[in-house]
Amino acid sequence: MIRSQNLLAGPLLAGLLVPFAALAEGYQTPPPELAALVDAPRTPLQSLNPRNDTVLQTHRPGLPGIADVAQPELKLAGLRLNPKMRAASRFDFGNALSLLDVASGKSRAVTGLPAKPRIADSAWSPDGKQVALSLWGERGVELWLLDAASARARRLGDFHLNAASGRGFAWMGQQLLIKRLPAGQGPAPEKPAAPAGPNIQQSAGGALSQTRTYPDLLKTPYDADLLDYELGSQLALVDISGKAKLIGKPDRYLSVQASPDRQYLLATRLLRPYSTLVPISRFPRLVEVIDLQGRSVRQVAKRPLLERMPSGNDAVATGPREIGWRADAPATLFWAEAQDGGDPSVDAKVRDALFLQPAPFKQAPFKLQELASRFADVQWGRNDLALISEYWWKTRDLKVWRVRPAEPGLPPALLSQRSSEDRYADPGSPAMISNADGLPVLQTSPDGGSLYLLGDGASPEGDRPFIDRLSLADNKATRLWRSQAPWYEAPMAVLNGGERALLSREQADAPPNLYLKALDQDGGLRQLTFFPHPTPQLKNVQKRQLRYKRADGIDLTATLYLPPGHDAKRDGPLPMLMWAYPTEFKSADAAGQVTDSPHRFNRVGYWGPEALLARGYAVLDNPSMPIVGAGKQEPNDSYLPQLKMDAQAAVDEVVRLGVADRDRIAIGGHSYGAFMTANLLAHTRLFRAGIARSGAYNRTLTPFGFQSEERDFWQAKDIYQTMSPFNYAEQIKDALLLIHGEADNNPGTFPIQSERMYQALQGLGATVRLAMLPAESHGYRARESILHMLWEEDRWLDQYVKHAKPRAQETRPQ
C-alpha cells in the first residue's frame, strides 16, 4: 500500500514521503576521517589514593553498540534503571585497570579480573592500600577488591549489590558498607494484564508553585510497586574476606553514610505516598541515625511529599536539608534549615542557618552560623577551622566564611565575596585531603597555619591555573605556582607539605599527561604518564583565541580552529561551522571575560564541532553568546536582540579575518544551543544552515521555567512567546537539521519538541530534516548513533554550506 501511494503521489503528498525515506535509510557511516574520530583511543580515568602515592587508572574501550544501549530499561520517577542489574542504567565501563606509582612513574597491570570485565565504580580504602570495585556480572552487580601491593583483584562474597540509587558500596574503616539485594526477595511484580481503572491526578489548590516538566514520572500504581521492588535493599557490613553481617531489615534505602567513628549510620529511606507529578527527589523520605543493628537512634527529618514549592531558583524545602556528618569529628550531624519558609519572596535578614548536633544526640542541636542567603557548601577541617559557602542565585552573590565549629559563639570571618559570574576574581577552591577515616577535609600547611587554594586563574590572557597558600592569620594569599605558556597545567593535588604538586599538563599538540612538579625555585618537573595523541592525523590543527566586541561594546571571545596547513591569505576563506551555547549574566563586565586557554590540547572528538575540521571546514567553537540582564532587568527580557548582536559580531569577525565566507557559514548547538540555533535561523539570515541537536523550540511546553528563567509562563507570557522559535517557524528560510534522542531524559527537551518543530517546518515548505535516534537519551551513547549523527551533519553541511551559491545581496543582513 505504501508503495502504490508513493507512485501516485503528487505535489500535495510529496512532503509526506520524507519520513518514509528517512526510516528506510537505517544507520549510516560517515566518511573514514570522521569514523576514525569515533574510534580514537580514550584516555584512562585516573584516581589518586589517600596517601598520594598511587594512581588507579581505569582503561576504557570504545563506545558501546546500539544492542547494549537498547537493552530493556525501566523509567521510574526520574530514574532510569537496568532491571536485570538492579542498577542505574549505564553504558560506559572500564575494561582494564593499572596502578601507577607516583614516586617512580612505573605502572602495573591489575590481574585477577574476569576476561571481559565491566568495571562500573571504584573507591580507595582510607589507608590507600586497597580499592573496592563494582563490576557488572551476568546476574547482577558484584563487589570486588583490589589489593594495591599485589595489583590483584578478587570478588568479595556471592551476593549482588543494589546500585539503583548510588553505587551501592562505601568504605567504613577497613570494612565495606553495602546495599545488597535482599535474600529471597523473589521476582519483580508483574504488570497487570488489564488496568484496574483510570489514573487520577487532583490538586486541592494552594499558593503559586513552580513545577518543571520532569521526564520519566510514575504513571500507575504498578509503577509505584515496581519502584519499591527496585529500591529494596539490605544493609550489610562486609570484611575483606567477603564475610557479611546484615544490618536491620530490608527497606527502600536511597542512601546510607557511616559516621567517622563507625558507630552510627545516617540512612535515608523512601516513604509513601508517591507522586505522578514530580520525580523521586521530591518524594517523602525519612532521614534517621541508626546503629549497627539497624535500630533507630535519632530521627533527623521526616520530609513530606514536595509537589508544591515556592517559586524561584532560590526556593528550598522547609525543615532539615543537606544533612551529613562532620568529616573531622567522631559523630556529629550537620544540616541546613531555611529560616524564611524556603520562600525567596519573603523579606528576611536570615535565610538559612547551619546546625550541629553531636552524638549521642541527647542535647538539642546548636546553631553554628546564620546566613543571609542560601547555604551552598561546608568544608570541614578541625575544631577551629571550617569553611561555609552561601549563595543567592538572584544576585549571583557568593560568600565564603571561616568558622570555628568548637566555638559557635565567635563571629564568622569573611574569607571572600564575589559574583559567581566573575571568574577573574575567583580566589580558587581549597585543596582537600583524606583523613584517617577516608573522608575529605581541608588540607593545611605543615604548621597548620595556612590553606592551599587551587584555581583556574581566569584572566584576559586566558585561563592560567595556580596554587596559592592562604594564611589563616591575616587572610593573605602567597602565589606558589602558576601555569606558564605555552603549556596549560592544572593542579590535581598538593604533595609533601606543599613542596610538590601533581599536575595535568598539556599544550595545543600534546594531550594531557601527569607530571610531578617541585614548587621550590628549582621547579623540577618529571613526567609520569605518556598518553599518545589520540588523533595524530589532526595533530597540526591550528588554534587561535579570538577577542572582539559586539555592537553595544561588550567584549566577546571565541576559539577558532583551522585544518592543518590552511593559510587564509594563501588559500582563501573556508566554509565554517559555528557551535555555541548562550549563557545568562547579570553583569556586562562578567559577560565579557575571557574563557578557556589558547594552550589547551586541541582535542578533536566526535561530539563537538571540531570533528568537521577533518572535512575541511573552519570551526568557531564557543563564540560568546552572553544574554545580560543588569540590575532589575532579567537577561531574557532582551534575549533576541542580544542573541542577534552576538551572532552578528562573530560572523563579522571571522569574515574580517578572512577565514570564513559570509555566504558559507552554519550555526549549530546542542540542547540550549539547539534552541539558539533555531532562533537565529528564524530571526536572521546570517547562516546558510543550522544543526540543532536535542533542543526545545516551544517554551509553552515548559511553562514553569527553563534554563535559568525562573518566571513561569503566566508571569512572562510575552517572553515565553517571543523566545519560542516555533512561533516564527514561517520565517526560517535556511536549511535546518534536527537531531534528537527518542529517549531524551532531560527536563524541557522532550522528543516532541523536535517532532513538532519538524512538522511545522515541513508543513510550511521549509528545508528541514529530522533524525530521531532510537534508545538515545539527551547525550548519545551508541557507536552506531554517533556515526550516524556525524553522517547527518557532514551530508547536511556539504549540501547546504560547502557548496552553497552566493546569496543575492538583498538577502544579506545590513
BELQUI-V664283 format. One line per field, one symbol per residue. psi: psi as a letter, one per 20 degrees, with the letter a starting at -180 (. if undefined). burial: + if it has 9 or more other C-alpha atoms within 8 Angstrom, else -. A space follows every 50 residues. Layout:
psi=???
burial=???
//
This chain:
psi=ggghhghipahhighiighggghihapqprqhhghhhhjqqppqqpoprh ikippppoqpaaqqrhhghjqqppnokiqoqohhilqppqioqqjqqqpp phghjqqpqpriqrgmqnogrqpqqhjjiqppqppoahjapqprppohgi kpqqqorjrqqokhorijqqqncjrppqorpppkharqqqpqhqqiaqop qqpjaarppoornqrkqqhrhggghhggghipqpqqppriijpqoqobqq amphqppqqhjkirpoppqpqrqaqjhrahijrqqpoqpqaiijpphpog qnprpmhpqqqqijqrqrrprlpaqphjqgnpqqqqppjkjjoiipppho grqpqqoqqkkhqqqqogqqpibppgqppqfahjoqppqqqohhikppqp qprnhimiiqqqpogqprpiinhhjoirqpqqrpahjjqprpprrhjjiq rppprhkprijrpnqrpqpopigjkpppohqqpqqkqoppphqprlkjhr qpqppragjprprpqpppjahhkqppphqlprphmhikhkpppppqprqr hjippqrrpppqqpipohhgirqqqqppproqpqqiphghhjqpqaqijq pmonaigaihhihijjqqpoplppmqopnqciqqgihlggggghgggggg ghghghijiqphjlpqqrrpdhhgggghghhhjrkhqhrqooplaqioii imikqqcjoiqrhihlghggghiohhikhiioiqpppppqpikpjppilq hhghghgghghghijroqppopoqjqbhpqhqghggghghgggghghghi ggkqqqqqhiiqq.
burial=--------+----++-+----+-----+++---++-++-+-+--+--+++ -++++++++++-++++-++---+++++++++++-++++----++++++++ ++--+----+--+---++++--+++++++++++++++--+++++++++-- ++++-++--++++++-+++-++++++++++++------------------ ---------+++++++++---+++++++++++++++++++---+-+++-+ ++++++-++++++++++++++--+++-++--+++++++++++-+-+--++ ++--+++-++++-+++++-++-++++++++++++++++++-+++-----+ ++++++++--------+++++++++---++++++++++++++---+++++ +++++--+---+-++-+++-+++--+-+-++-+++-+++++++++---++ +++++++++--+++++++++++------++-++---+++++--++--+++ +++++++++++++++++++-------++----+-+--++-+++-+--+++ ---+++++++++++---+---+++++++++++-+++++-+++++--++++ ++-+++--++++++-+++++++++++++++---+++-++--+++++++++ +-+++--++++-+++++++++++++++++++++++++++++++++++++- -+++++---++++--+--+++-++++-++--+++++++++++++++++++ +-+++-++-+++---+++-++-+-++++-++++++++++++-++-+++++ ++-+-------+--
//
